[in-house]
Amino acid sequence: MTKPAHHILVCGSFRMNGTPQGFCNKAGSLGLMQYLESELSDRGLANVAISSTSCLNVCDRGPALVVYPEGWWFGKIDGEEAIDAIIDSLESGTPAADYLLA
């Protein structure tokens, strides 16, 4: 397996028992993850790994995700337009400012 160029961690709000209960999950983060996977595939970006996580502790700004190795934290990921902007940022090398968490 080739090491991915990027790894996207999507907050799934999972708790120790494995149950998703937090804000990001209730706001549809895992549904957005499906769109993210589909859009990356459509754009031919096979060198990106995607994982769901436990709570990222930015519930007041969720749904949230993190892109590594860049270390970009994005929040208020409220739909496909936000995902498209984040994928655009992977392609351009410049983070999507509208969703970037400071």
Contacts in CASP RR format, 6 or more apart in sequence:
PFRMAT RR
TARGET T0000
AUTHOR 0000-0000-0000
METHOD contacts of the structure
MODEL  1
MTKPAHHILVCGSFRMNGTPQGFCNKAGSLGLMQYLESELSDRGLANVAI
SSTSCLNVCDRGPALVVYPEGWWFGKIDGEEAIDAIIDSLESGTPAADYL
LA
2 47 0 8 1.000
4 47 0 8 1.000
4 48 0 8 1.000
4 49 0 8 1.000
5 47 0 8 1.000
5 48 0 8 1.000
6 47 0 8 1.000
6 48 0 8 1.000
6 49 0 8 1.000
6 67 0 8 1.000
6 68 0 8 1.000
6 69 0 8 1.000
6 70 0 8 1.000
6 90 0 8 1.000
7 48 0 8 1.000
7 49 0 8 1.000
7 50 0 8 1.000
7 51 0 8 1.000
7 67 0 8 1.000
7 68 0 8 1.000
7 69 0 8 1.000
8 36 0 8 1.000
8 48 0 8 1.000
8 49 0 8 1.000
8 50 0 8 1.000
8 51 0 8 1.000
8 65 0 8 1.000
8 66 0 8 1.000
8 67 0 8 1.000
8 68 0 8 1.000
8 86 0 8 1.000
9 51 0 8 1.000
9 52 0 8 1.000
9 53 0 8 1.000
9 56 0 8 1.000
9 65 0 8 1.000
9 66 0 8 1.000
9 67 0 8 1.000
9 68 0 8 1.000
10 24 0 8 1.000
10 29 0 8 1.000
10 30 0 8 1.000
10 32 0 8 1.000
10 33 0 8 1.000
10 36 0 8 1.000
10 50 0 8 1.000
10 51 0 8 1.000
10 52 0 8 1.000
10 53 0 8 1.000
10 63 0 8 1.000
10 65 0 8 1.000
11 24 0 8 1.000
11 25 0 8 1.000
11 29 0 8 1.000
11 52 0 8 1.000
11 53 0 8 1.000
11 55 0 8 1.000
11 56 0 8 1.000
11 58 0 8 1.000
11 62 0 8 1.000
11 63 0 8 1.000
11 64 0 8 1.000
11 65 0 8 1.000
12 20 0 8 1.000
12 22 0 8 1.000
12 24 0 8 1.000
12 25 0 8 1.000
12 29 0 8 1.000
12 30 0 8 1.000
12 52 0 8 1.000
12 53 0 8 1.000
12 54 0 8 1.000
12 55 0 8 1.000
13 20 0 8 1.000
13 21 0 8 1.000
13 22 0 8 1.000
13 23 0 8 1.000
13 24 0 8 1.000
13 25 0 8 1.000
13 26 0 8 1.000
13 29 0 8 1.000
13 54 0 8 1.000
13 55 0 8 1.000
14 20 0 8 1.000
14 25 0 8 1.000
14 52 0 8 1.000
14 53 0 8 1.000
14 54 0 8 1.000
14 55 0 8 1.000
15 21 0 8 1.000
15 22 0 8 1.000
15 54 0 8 1.000
15 55 0 8 1.000
20 30 0 8 1.000
22 55 0 8 1.000
22 59 0 8 1.000
23 59 0 8 1.000
23 60 0 8 1.000
23 62 0 8 1.000
23 63 0 8 1.000
24 55 0 8 1.000
24 56 0 8 1.000
24 59 0 8 1.000
24 62 0 8 1.000
24 63 0 8 1.000
24 64 0 8 1.000
27 62 0 8 1.000
27 63 0 8 1.000
27 78 0 8 1.000
28 63 0 8 1.000
29 52 0 8 1.000
29 62 0 8 1.000
29 63 0 8 1.000
29 64 0 8 1.000
29 65 0 8 1.000
29 77 0 8 1.000
30 52 0 8 1.000
32 63 0 8 1.000
32 77 0 8 1.000
32 79 0 8 1.000
32 80 0 8 1.000
32 82 0 8 1.000
32 83 0 8 1.000
33 50 0 8 1.000
33 52 0 8 1.000
35 79 0 8 1.000
35 80 0 8 1.000
35 83 0 8 1.000
36 50 0 8 1.000
36 83 0 8 1.000
36 86 0 8 1.000
36 87 0 8 1.000
37 50 0 8 1.000
39 80 0 8 1.000
39 83 0 8 1.000
39 84 0 8 1.000
39 87 0 8 1.000
40 46 0 8 1.000
40 48 0 8 1.000
40 50 0 8 1.000
40 87 0 8 1.000
43 87 0 8 1.000
43 91 0 8 1.000
45 87 0 8 1.000
45 90 0 8 1.000
45 91 0 8 1.000
48 90 0 8 1.000
56 64 0 8 1.000
56 66 0 8 1.000
56 73 0 8 1.000
58 64 0 8 1.000
58 73 0 8 1.000
58 75 0 8 1.000
58 101 0 8 1.000
61 75 0 8 1.000
61 76 0 8 1.000
61 101 0 8 1.000
62 75 0 8 1.000
62 76 0 8 1.000
62 77 0 8 1.000
63 75 0 8 1.000
63 76 0 8 1.000
63 77 0 8 1.000
63 78 0 8 1.000
64 73 0 8 1.000
64 74 0 8 1.000
64 75 0 8 1.000
64 77 0 8 1.000
64 101 0 8 1.000
65 73 0 8 1.000
65 74 0 8 1.000
65 75 0 8 1.000
65 77 0 8 1.000
65 86 0 8 1.000
66 72 0 8 1.000
66 73 0 8 1.000
66 74 0 8 1.000
67 74 0 8 1.000
67 86 0 8 1.000
67 89 0 8 1.000
67 90 0 8 1.000
67 95 0 8 1.000
70 93 0 8 1.000
70 95 0 8 1.000
72 89 0 8 1.000
72 95 0 8 1.000
72 100 0 8 1.000
73 100 0 8 1.000
73 101 0 8 1.000
74 82 0 8 1.000
74 86 0 8 1.000
74 95 0 8 1.000
74 96 0 8 1.000
74 99 0 8 1.000
74 100 0 8 1.000
74 101 0 8 1.000
75 99 0 8 1.000
75 100 0 8 1.000
75 101 0 8 1.000
76 82 0 8 1.000
76 99 0 8 1.000
77 83 0 8 1.000
77 86 0 8 1.000
77 99 0 8 1.000
82 96 0 8 1.000
82 98 0 8 1.000
82 99 0 8 1.000
85 96 0 8 1.000
85 98 0 8 1.000
85 99 0 8 1.000
86 96 0 8 1.000
86 99 0 8 1.000
88 96 0 8 1.000
89 95 0 8 1.000
89 96 0 8 1.000
END
